[in-house]
Amino acid sequence: MTPSPLIPWRKSLLVRLLLTSMAIAVVSVGATSWLAVQTTKRAIQEERGQVLSDDTGILRRLSGFAATHADWDGVQTLVRTLSGTTGRRIALTTETGYPIADSAAPATTLPALASATVDPLNTDTYTEPGAQLAGIDPRAVGPYLLPPAERAQVKTLAEKHLACLRRYGNVGSSRQSPSGRTVVTPDGGEASVPLQCADGQLNTPTHTEQKALDKLSALIKPCINSKQQETPQGGIGIGFVPGLDTTAAGSARWLGGDRRTQSCVDNARRRQLDPYAAPGARLYLGSQGQQAAGFDLSPANKAKIVGVSGLVLAVTVAMTSAVAIRLVLPLRALTAAAQQPPQLHARVAVTTKDETGYLAAAFNDLTARREHMEAQRKAMVSDIAHELRTPLTNIRGWLEVTRDGLLDPDPDLIASLHDEALLLQHIIDDLQDLAAVDAGTLKLHREPVRVDELVAQVVSAHRTRAEASGIRLRTRTDPGLWLNADPVRIRQALGNLVSNALRHTPADGTVSVTARHTSDLAVLTVQDTGSGIAPEDLPHVFERFWRAEKSRSRRTGGSGLGLSIVRQFIEAHGGTVTAAGEPGAGAEFTVRLPRAPEPDRL
């Protein structure tokens, strides 16, 4: 092993880390002290405004939860989320003081006074952020919540109404209310709606809304009768649905401007929504920790800054030394392992889980991959030698027999030698294709390709062989299916699959080639009724020179590279190829490629 070189102290990683950390510590301590003096006052002022904004947001979020839930179950998650976002301590209790949720640890004392009351049926924290107005939170919709079918129905009507407005020059806008109803707001108000668009269907209550409105009407009437008021004619309509901008106006029109019976409506609303909203709760807000003490530059504080700065500097140097030593030791081990001879495939022990440990693990992984690639290289060289030796041996043997005069060079002999030469050329061509893919020099000449024509060409090229073997060759393609691909490479890949299927299908068998499309893919399938593939062999069918029967000769005519070439060509086009099958039940190869739009015709 080559000894580690002696590193000058100026270039030592340990020394450089120490000097750098000392400089950083000195600068950071001084800058932090100066910035603390300059920014403390402004930060406190800004924090006050932020706390007020955060508290208002917390109240709105909790009121929204209460408006959409029948009880407080599950609010603990929301409380913890809000606390983590705002840095505030948040606690909820019932009106009687029983704890509901708290972001602080159990048994932590609550603040002396509650910050607010969370009651969606008596305080409105949604309409005007930052203020609590007497009223009902519009997010409390209860029985007025539309099911998906009615939401879609109302949305369709709203889109038609909005399209009609825009047709007559009224832009308008739409939004979805808390109940799920789509509301259209015309520019200029309802008075600006053209007569052609005022069909009234959009403002007709749905079945769910009408059922809830009928219940509300039944709750209102006893109160009005008790006050010896006449019940307004016409009944209540869409203006009474919670969460709509028209709610207050619709209520006022129905009451004829009589504010004496407004309490009847409000109380009836609260009674109707009460089963769907959480009961009122007290909200306690506070800080997560202790308030920071005042800061000044008195002599005592100056002495504290100097002492703390010195302590920080000492701790920084000590920690940096420990970290640097821990960092240098694994690096030296990695250096020693990298200097070992390549054939030893040296590895290092992974002792940490930091960046150095990941580097050591990556080094070991690289060593393992290099070892695996070396084994693959040796196996591939052996396979190539074996594949080339067989046709060369046959050619040499027949030529030597002919040369010695033991056999006349008749047409059958010449045809046999020609077949062996073709097999040899086929193997060499396949190896060249794979070498181009591995080297990244494979060039694809993409153009629009009709899949039905591609399949027809491939099937036509193999039909004679199929008929000679007594195999039925069938096709089925979806019309209008196009690819943006290299037609030569795709035909070669699909031809390899068809050739492989014919090679493993007995007489009277069937090979089917189909092409169909999904939303964005073209799916080409080659299925046969041959010998099939064992489940344990499926992961290996696309490997080079792999075959299920290791002792099988080349009498079937395959080079052992066809399926590997298929996978490389398909992946080069951004697609995938998979194999499936069972012994005795045939095999199926599926190619998935990105679809291309049909090209424009001139």
Phi and psi in degrees as a GROMACS rama.xvg file:
@    title "Ramachandran Plot"
@    xaxis  label "Phi"
@    yaxis  label "Psi"
@TYPE xy
-72.2883  127.634  THR-2
-66.223  150.42  PRO-3
-67.6559  136.63  SER-4
-69.5876  152.581  PRO-5
-79.3165  120.732  LEU-6
-94.1524  128.148  ILE-7
-60.9414  147.863  PRO-8
-63.5734  -27.9901  TRP-9
-66.6195  -28.6049  ARG-10
-100.571  2.53949  LYS-11
-67.693  133.276  SER-12
-62.2775  -36.325  LEU-13
-63.8976  -46.4253  LEU-14
-66.2798  -42.5358  VAL-15
-64.3673  -38.1669  ARG-16
-64.0932  -40.2442  LEU-17
-64.899  -48.9299  LEU-18
-63.0237  -41.2745  LEU-19
-64.2938  -44.546  THR-20
-65.2335  -36.9646  SER-21
-65.2493  -43.2418  MET-22
-64.3792  -41.6928  ALA-23
-64.242  -41.1706  ILE-24
-63.5148  -45.34  ALA-25
-62.5675  -47.2965  VAL-26
-66.0785  -42.5805  VAL-27
-67.5751  -39.9035  SER-28
-65.2698  -45.093  VAL-29
-64.4735  -44.2561  GLY-30
-66.682  -38.7056  ALA-31
-64.2673  -40.527  THR-32
-63.7708  -43.8515  SER-33
-66.7424  -43.777  TRP-34
-66.0222  -33.9101  LEU-35
-61.0686  -41.3732  ALA-36
-66.4861  -40.6333  VAL-37
-75.3664  -29.4583  GLN-38
-109.003  -9.93374  THR-39
-60.423  -47.15  THR-40
-63.2385  -47.2752  LYS-41
-65.5533  -36.764  ARG-42
-64.8376  -37.7511  ALA-43
-65.8981  -41.1178  ILE-44
-64.0934  -43.5889  GLN-45
-67.1585  -34.7235  GLU-46
-64.86  -35.5651  GLU-47
-62.1675  -46.6037  ARG-48
-64.4839  -38.0217  GLY-49
-67.6978  -38.7989  GLN-50
-62.3643  -42.2813  VAL-51
-62.3825  -43.6917  LEU-52
-64.3154  -41.8775  SER-53
-64.347  -41.0903  ASP-54
-63.1161  -40.053  ASP-55
-64.471  -42.9897  THR-56
-62.9193  -38.999  GLY-57
-61.7263  -45.342  ILE-58
-61.3907  -40.6301  LEU-59
-66.0129  -43.5886  ARG-60
-64.1397  -42.3196  ARG-61
-69.3749  -37.6523  LEU-62
-64.3119  -38.314  SER-63
-63.6718  -38.4946  GLY-64
-62.7382  -46.786  PHE-65
-63.7454  -33.2751  ALA-66
-70.4571  -24.3613  ALA-67
-112.164  7.94453  THR-68
-133.293  143.093  HIS-69
-75.631  -18.052  ALA-70
-149.891  -175.229  ASP-71
-94.2349  10.1482  TRP-72
-61.8486  131.434  ASP-73
90.2921  -2.76589  GLY-74
-73.602  -16.8872  VAL-75
-59.3996  -38.3389  GLN-76
-63.569  -44.0306  THR-77
-63.8713  -39.9375  LEU-78
-62.3197  -44.5175  VAL-79
-65.7577  -38.6866  ARG-80
-63.9694  -46.9692  THR-81
-63.9877  -38.213  LEU-82
-65.1571  -42.0791  SER-83
-66.7444  -31.986  GLY-84
-76.31  -41.772  THR-85
-97.134  -16.2742  THR-86
74.2538  19.5035  GLY-87
-106.981  150.222  ARG-88
-83.2291  127.467  ARG-89
-124.139  128.985  ILE-90
-138.09  142.419  ALA-91
-124.225  135.978  LEU-92
-134.159  161.509  THR-93
-71.6171  172.667  THR-94
-60.6032  -25.4605  GLU-95
-90.4744  -0.403702  THR-96
96.6579  4.46905  GLY-97
-76.3981  130.722  TYR-98
-63.8983  136.519  PRO-99
-107.248  -51.2882  ILE-100
-156.565  150.791  ALA-101
-154.446  131.757  ASP-102
-80.1298  -13.6331  SER-103
-87.6705  171.548  ALA-104
-65.6866  153.297  ALA-105
-56.0272  148.845  PRO-106
71.2674  9.0754  ALA-107
-74.0392  133.463  THR-108
-66.2627  136.741  THR-109
-77.3833  156.065  LEU-110
-58.1831  161.217  PRO-111
-63.9056  -39.6926  ALA-112
-125.005  147.594  LEU-113
-73.8187  142.091  ALA-114
-78.7519  -32.4322  SER-115
-166.066  170.642  ALA-116
-111.029  129.112  THR-117
-98.5211  103.383  VAL-118
-144.605  98.4171  ASP-119
-66.3811  -14.0286  PRO-120
-95.8163  -2.09698  LEU-121
-133.73  -13.0738  ASN-122
-133.904  137.105  THR-123
-108.471  103.527  ASP-124
-104.813  11.0676  THR-125
-104.493  -42.2536  TYR-126
-64.796  -45.5145  THR-127
-126.74  98.9155  GLU-128
-58.0519  139.739  PRO-129
94.5803  -8.74833  GLY-130
-136.077  151.326  ALA-131
-110.145  110.267  GLN-132
-104.187  142.975  LEU-133
-62.8852  124.873  ALA-134
161.586  -169.68  GLY-135
-110.87  132.288  ILE-136
-60.8014  122.954  ASP-137
-63.4737  -13.7261  PRO-138
-76.6837  -11.8407  ARG-139
-83.2583  93.6237  ALA-140
-105.544  -21.6931  VAL-141
50.8573  -121.744  GLY-142
-71.322  -5.86146  PRO-143
-85.8594  -1.98706  TYR-144
-67.1161  120.307  LEU-145
-78.0486  137.798  LEU-146
-70.9821  164.939  PRO-147
-54.9791  -38.5746  PRO-148
-64.8525  -44.0392  ALA-149
-71.2255  -32.9718  GLU-150
-59.8216  -45.6275  ARG-151
-64.2575  -39.6579  ALA-152
-62.9101  -47.419  GLN-153
-66.5402  -38.2986  VAL-154
-62.2378  -39.769  LYS-155
-63.2149  -45.0579  THR-156
-62.5125  -39.7679  LEU-157
-64.9455  -40.5442  ALA-158
-64.8673  -39.7189  GLU-159
-65.6276  -42.688  LYS-160
-62.9581  -43.1093  HIS-161
-65.2865  -39.6794  LEU-162
-63.5567  -38.1876  ALA-163
-64.7769  -42.221  CYS-164
-60.4027  -44.6992  LEU-165
-68.517  -27.5345  ARG-166
-65.4984  -29.0204  ARG-167
-106.078  23.2347  TYR-168
85.3154  6.5518  GLY-169
-103.709  108.061  ASN-170
-62.7099  -59.5376  VAL-171
67.6861  175.465  GLY-172
-153.161  164.573  SER-173
-133.355  153.924  SER-174
-150.238  166.35  ARG-175
-108.762  125.248  GLN-176
-76.6263  167.057  SER-177
-57.9857  -27.0286  PRO-178
-78.4107  -8.38076  SER-179
99.362  -2.08478  GLY-180
-79.6411  134.158  ARG-181
-83.9826  123.516  THR-182
-109.684  132.389  VAL-183
-104.596  128.098  VAL-184
-114.299  107.757  THR-185
-72.0286  148.53  PRO-186
-67.7458  125.819  ASP-187
92.6294  2.62884  GLY-188
85.6285  178.471  GLY-189
-62.6277  -26.8533  GLU-190
-67.119  -19.3102  ALA-191
-91.338  3.36856  SER-192
-74.5209  125.509  VAL-193
-62.6253  152.102  PRO-194
-61.8361  -31.3528  LEU-195
-65.5625  -22.0803  GLN-196
-102.183  -4.67104  CYS-197
-90.4936  67.9114  ALA-198
-89.4679  -13.563  ASP-199
80.6074  -9.02823  GLY-200
-66.9216  -35.2297  GLN-201
-64.1512  -34.3604  LEU-202
-95.8336  16.3406  ASN-203
-88.4239  126.251  THR-204
-59.9261  144.252  PRO-205
-76.7899  177.743  THR-206
-60.1954  -43.4159  HIS-207
-64.9929  -43.5889  THR-208
-67.4555  -40.8082  GLU-209
-64.2456  -38.6876  GLN-210
-63.3892  -41.5481  LYS-211
-70.4381  -37.6638  ALA-212
-65.6009  -37.6286  LEU-213
-62.4205  -41.4291  ASP-214
-64.1144  -40.1682  LYS-215
-64.7865  -40.7106  LEU-216
-61.5477  -40.2111  SER-217
-65.9398  -30.1601  ALA-218
-78.2829  -27.8812  LEU-219
-78.1239  -41.4407  ILE-220
-58.712  -44.7378  LYS-221
-58.3823  -35.2563  PRO-222
-68.5141  -42.7884  CYS-223
-64.4793  -41.2461  ILE-224
-64.1207  -36.9024  ASN-225
-67.0498  -25.6402  SER-226
-90.0952  7.07221  LYS-227
59.0251  39.3284  GLN-228
-106.332  151.265  GLN-229
-79.7154  138.207  GLU-230
-71.5681  125.441  THR-231
-59.2362  149.288  PRO-232
-81.5335  156.434  GLN-233
97.39  -16.9211  GLY-234
74.2182  170.247  GLY-235
-90.2559  149.028  ILE-236
-128.396  -153.065  GLY-237
-61.9922  -24.7105  ILE-238
-64.1268  -13.4206  GLY-239
-94.6109  0.675743  PHE-240
-72.2022  127.62  VAL-241
-61.961  146.42  PRO-242
89.7942  -6.2379  GLY-243
-91.4335  148.461  LEU-244
-64.7496  -21.5929  ASP-245
-87.465  2.3707  THR-246
-60.4828  -52.3506  THR-247
-66.021  -42.0309  ALA-248
-65.246  -41.9023  ALA-249
-64.1837  -39.5618  GLY-250
-64.5684  -42.0407  SER-251
-65.588  -42.0739  ALA-252
-63.4493  -40.6451  ARG-253
-65.1065  -36.3489  TRP-254
-82.71  -5.99762  LEU-255
65.8569  26.864  GLY-256
82.0174  5.04483  GLY-257
-83.2774  104.179  ASP-258
-77.5904  -11.4128  ARG-259
-67.7177  -27.3574  ARG-260
-100.107  6.08295  THR-261
-62.179  -34.0819  GLN-262
-63.4355  -30.423  SER-263
-62.2808  -43.227  CYS-264
-65.3006  -46.1774  VAL-265
-62.5621  -44.0031  ASP-266
-65.6996  -38.9983  ASN-267
-63.461  -39.6403  ALA-268
-61.0404  -46.1483  ARG-269
-62.8182  -40.6706  ARG-270
-64.8941  -37.7022  ARG-271
-71.2164  -39.1517  GLN-272
-87.3511  -13.3912  LEU-273
-55.9735  -42.4067  ASP-274
-66.6101  -16.2667  PRO-275
-102.3  -5.08259  TYR-276
-117.687  149.449  ALA-277
-69.5817  149.173  ALA-278
-66.4379  160.07  PRO-279
-59.5839  148.334  GLY-280
-143.19  156.909  ALA-281
-93.5799  135.786  ARG-282
-108.491  124.595  LEU-283
-113.183  128.62  TYR-284
-122.88  141.369  LEU-285
-159.818  179.377  GLY-286
-88.1671  155.133  SER-287
-74.4677  -32.9644  GLN-288
-130.428  -166.339  GLY-289
-80.7745  150.733  GLN-290
-70.1043  143.019  GLN-291
-70.8002  142.589  ALA-292
-73.9814  161.185  ALA-293
-63.3147  155.355  GLY-294
-125.084  130.719  PHE-295
-146.797  168.721  ASP-296
-103.73  47.0619  LEU-297
-70.613  162.396  SER-298
-55.7636  -35.617  PRO-299
-65.5152  -43.198  ALA-300
-68.5977  -34.3107  ASN-301
-61.2608  -42.1058  LYS-302
-64.1972  -36.9783  ALA-303
-64.4094  -41.1613  LYS-304
-62.8069  -44.4892  ILE-305
-62.6684  -44.3969  VAL-306
-64.0242  -44.6477  GLY-307
-65.0471  -38.4094  VAL-308
-62.2325  -44.0729  SER-309
-63.0728  -40.6178  GLY-310
-64.7464  -43.7487  LEU-311
-60.5763  -40.5922  VAL-312
-63.2683  -43.6556  LEU-313
-65.2397  -44.2023  ALA-314
-64.0666  -38.7157  VAL-315
-62.7277  -44.5032  THR-316
-62.9915  -43.4363  VAL-317
-64.3276  -46.5133  ALA-318
-66.2455  -39.6014  MET-319
-64.0828  -39.5461  THR-320
-61.6091  -45.2963  SER-321
-63.4122  -44.2868  ALA-322
-66.0601  -40.9531  VAL-323
-63.9241  -43.1821  ALA-324
-63.1456  -41.6087  ILE-325
-66.1683  -29.2873  ARG-326
-78.6935  -37.921  LEU-327
-70.101  -39.2479  VAL-328
-59.5708  -49.7954  LEU-329
-63.1701  -33.542  PRO-330
-65.1125  -37.619  LEU-331
-65.4052  -38.252  ARG-332
-64.9639  -40.1809  ALA-333
-63.9444  -39.6063  LEU-334
-62.9849  -43.6291  THR-335
-64.1515  -40.2701  ALA-336
-67.7465  -37.3501  ALA-337
-67.5232  -24.4702  ALA-338
-84.1926  -3.88406  GLN-339
-71.1853  155.508  GLN-340
-58.1619  141.881  PRO-341
-58.3953  -33.7664  PRO-342
-70.6223  -12.668  GLN-343
-81.5457  -20.8521  LEU-344
50.5765  54.3874  HIS-345
-66.8961  147.644  ALA-346
-128.404  163.121  ARG-347
-120.527  156.2  VAL-348
-80.1726  135.077  ALA-349
-92.3713  107.13  VAL-350
-107.488  -11.5099  THR-351
-129.982  167.442  THR-352
-116.116  20.2726  LYS-353
-95.7074  -162.503  ASP-354
-59.0165  -38.0151  GLU-355
-65.3026  -39.4976  THR-356
-64.3501  -40.2762  GLY-357
-64.2085  -36.8533  TYR-358
-64.2655  -42.0116  LEU-359
-64.1333  -42.3947  ALA-360
-63.669  -40.3747  ALA-361
-64.6089  -37.705  ALA-362
-63.0819  -43.2042  PHE-363
-65.6991  -38.2116  ASN-364
-65.6339  -40.8897  ASP-365
-62.9435  -40.1301  LEU-366
-63.4913  -42.6429  THR-367
-64.7824  -41.0461  ALA-368
-66.98  -37.2288  ARG-369
-65.0397  -40.789  ARG-370
-63.8115  -41.8358  GLU-371
-65.9661  -41.3245  HIS-372
-65.1315  -35.49  MET-373
-64.8061  -41.3679  GLU-374
-65.1146  -40.0716  ALA-375
-64.5294  -38.8692  GLN-376
-62.6905  -44.6888  ARG-377
-64.1873  -42.0173  LYS-378
-65.4196  -38.7841  ALA-379
-68.337  -40.6742  MET-380
-59.8892  -42.2944  VAL-381
-64.2661  -42.3012  SER-382
-65.5635  -42.2158  ASP-383
-62.6479  -43.001  ILE-384
-61.0623  -40.6984  ALA-385
-66.944  -43.3593  HIS-386
-65.9119  -36.4462  GLU-387
-79.0898  -28.9741  LEU-388
-65.8125  -37.56  ARG-389
-62.173  -53.9323  THR-390
-67.5147  -34.5118  PRO-391
-65.9552  -38.287  LEU-392
-64.9398  -41.6065  THR-393
-63.0902  -45.1555  ASN-394
-62.9381  -45.2814  ILE-395
-63.6103  -42.2056  ARG-396
-62.4277  -47.7148  GLY-397
-65.7443  -37.2058  TRP-398
-66.0339  -40.177  LEU-399
-66.657  -38.8566  GLU-400
-63.7829  -41.2366  VAL-401
-66.6531  -41.144  THR-402
-62.3762  -38.362  ARG-403
-78.1641  0.895606  ASP-404
76.6806  13.2958  GLY-405
-82.4865  -13.4162  LEU-406
-149.921  136.299  LEU-407
-81.024  142.454  ASP-408
-75.112  71.1844  PRO-409
-80.0877  171.506  ASP-410
-57.5577  -35.6909  PRO-411
-63.9695  -40.726  ASP-412
-64.9822  -43.4225  LEU-413
-62.5121  -40.3882  ILE-414
-64.1657  -39.0732  ALA-415
-64.6302  -44.7356  SER-416
-63.6619  -36.8454  LEU-417
-64.9474  -39.7134  HIS-418
-62.8824  -42.226  ASP-419
-64.4285  -39.7688  GLU-420
-64.9656  -39.8666  ALA-421
-62.4569  -41.4049  LEU-422
-62.2322  -42.5332  LEU-423
-62.1865  -44.0089  LEU-424
-65.0247  -37.8493  GLN-425
-61.6381  -43.3211  HIS-426
-64.2276  -42.9766  ILE-427
-65.2647  -41.9271  ILE-428
-61.6128  -42.8075  ASP-429
-61.9798  -41.8449  ASP-430
-64.5671  -37.4111  LEU-431
-64.7376  -41.8107  GLN-432
-61.1027  -45.6337  ASP-433
-66.7252  -36.4538  LEU-434
-64.6295  -38.1376  ALA-435
-64.2295  -40.018  ALA-436
-65.2573  -46.1294  VAL-437
-62.5659  -36.3699  ASP-438
-82.5484  -7.20644  ALA-439
74.704  20.3471  GLY-440
-104.426  5.46193  THR-441
-68.9622  122.19  LEU-442
-103.331  131.362  LYS-443
-106.964  127.199  LEU-444
-102.335  87.5944  HIS-445
-76.4533  145.868  ARG-446
-160.673  162.584  GLU-447
-64.0198  129.848  PRO-448
-127.428  126.177  VAL-449
-79.7411  125.533  ARG-450
-68.1248  -36.7234  VAL-451
-65.4893  -37.8213  ASP-452
-68.6881  -38.438  GLU-453
-60.6064  -46.5787  LEU-454
-64.3724  -40.8084  VAL-455
-62.5376  -40.3261  ALA-456
-64.7697  -44.862  GLN-457
-64.4024  -44.6913  VAL-458
-65.826  -39.756  VAL-459
-62.0788  -37.6957  SER-460
-68.3847  -23.9  ALA-461
-109.833  -0.615175  HIS-462
-65.4233  -39.6358  ARG-463
-61.0703  -44.2094  THR-464
-64.0218  -38.2098  ARG-465
-66.3683  -43.4283  ALA-466
-65.5371  -37.4982  GLU-467
-65.4869  -29.3286  ALA-468
-92.8128  -0.263293  SER-469
72.2869  32.2317  GLY-470
-111.739  134.956  ILE-471
-82.7245  129.375  ARG-472
-114.611  110.843  LEU-473
-115.261  151.692  ARG-474
-135.916  154.115  THR-475
-157.219  121.181  ARG-476
-131.619  145.314  THR-477
-76.5726  138.384  ASP-478
-73.5791  156.941  PRO-479
71.0321  24.8526  GLY-480
-101.168  123.633  LEU-481
-125.961  153.292  TRP-482
-127.821  151.561  LEU-483
-104.796  92.0016  ASN-484
-150.453  170.337  ALA-485
-82.2539  110.071  ASP-486
-62.6864  -33.1699  PRO-487
-66.3592  -46.1528  VAL-488
-69.4458  -38.5904  ARG-489
-67.8173  -41.0752  ILE-490
-61.5398  -39.4887  ARG-491
-63.7068  -43.2107  GLN-492
-65.5103  -48.1659  ALA-493
-66.1837  -36.9427  LEU-494
-63.1246  -38.1277  GLY-495
-61.9764  -39.9794  ASN-496
-66.2031  -43.1205  LEU-497
-65.6229  -42.4882  VAL-498
-61.5984  -41.7968  SER-499
-64.2881  -39.7365  ASN-500
-65.7597  -42.9203  ALA-501
-63.8286  -35.6668  LEU-502
-66.9714  -27.8528  ARG-503
-109.142  11.0641  HIS-504
-108.89  127.106  THR-505
-75.3792  172.328  PRO-506
-58.6123  150.341  ALA-507
68.3707  9.55303  ASP-508
-87.5288  -178.206  GLY-509
-135.254  135.845  THR-510
-119.322  122.2  VAL-511
-113.228  131.249  SER-512
-116.869  117.988  VAL-513
-125.514  152.514  THR-514
-138.237  123.21  ALA-515
-136.689  172.475  ARG-516
-129.132  148.992  HIS-517
-110.405  -161.166  THR-518
-60.3194  -42.6638  SER-519
-137.271  13.4635  ASP-520
-128.65  149.653  LEU-521
-103.672  125.762  ALA-522
-113.547  113.728  VAL-523
-108.459  130.22  LEU-524
-126.547  133.351  THR-525
-118.083  114.421  VAL-526
-123.45  138.135  GLN-527
-129.798  169.641  ASP-528
-112.766  36.3109  THR-529
-86.3451  -148.191  GLY-530
-74.7697  -17.2635  SER-531
82.9764  -176.779  GLY-532
-133.215  132.638  ILE-533
-69.9313  146.687  ALA-534
-57.1093  -37.3343  PRO-535
-72.2643  -13.945  GLU-536
-93.7452  -15.6142  ASP-537
-57.1048  -40.9376  LEU-538
-66.883  -11.7077  PRO-539
-111.52  -2.02757  HIS-540
-64.9708  -22.7391  VAL-541
-97.056  7.0896  PHE-542
-80.7055  151.125  GLU-543
-71.3956  133.299  ARG-544
62.2551  14.5957  PHE-545
-85.6241  140.416  TRP-546
-146.153  146.42  ARG-547
-63.4568  -39.4354  ALA-548
-100.19  106.186  GLU-549
-65.7096  -25.7689  LYS-550
-92.0386  -0.915841  SER-551
-69.4053  137.959  ARG-552
-85.2136  -175.844  SER-553
-91.1754  21.1554  ARG-554
-64.2941  -20.4248  ARG-555
-80.1183  -11.8258  THR-556
92.8503  1.54041  GLY-557
-85.8738  150.454  GLY-558
-92.9912  -10.2055  SER-559
81.2478  3.68441  GLY-560
-118.101  -8.7241  LEU-561
-58.7662  -48.8248  GLY-562
-69.1172  -33.3388  LEU-563
-64.3624  -38.9481  SER-564
-65.939  -39.7252  ILE-565
-56.0416  -49.2417  VAL-566
-62.1827  -43.4358  ARG-567
-64.358  -43.367  GLN-568
-67.3354  -41.5457  PHE-569
-66.7357  -43.2011  ILE-570
-66.347  -32.2033  GLU-571
-63.9965  -25.888  ALA-572
-89.7231  6.01623  HIS-573
80.963  20.9474  GLY-574
-114.017  -171.519  GLY-575
-137.138  155.425  THR-576
-135.799  134.552  VAL-577
-131.072  157.848  THR-578
-123.834  146.726  ALA-579
-147.808  156.12  ALA-580
159.67  167.006  GLY-581
-135.461  150.953  GLU-582
-57.8268  127.745  PRO-583
81.173  -5.03009  GLY-584
-115.067  13.7329  ALA-585
82.456  176.793  GLY-586
-129.998  157.695  ALA-587
-139.69  125.006  GLU-588
-113.604  128.73  PHE-589
-119.737  124.895  THR-590
-109.24  129.724  VAL-591
-119.804  121.452  ARG-592
-127.837  149.877  LEU-593
-64.0246  133.63  PRO-594
-72.5019  155.432  ARG-595
-121.303  147.171  ALA-596
-68.2468  153.078  PRO-597
-64.5474  128.007  GLU-598
-65.2486  150.236  PRO-599
-67.2272  138.086  ASP-600
-101.689  134.544  ARG-601
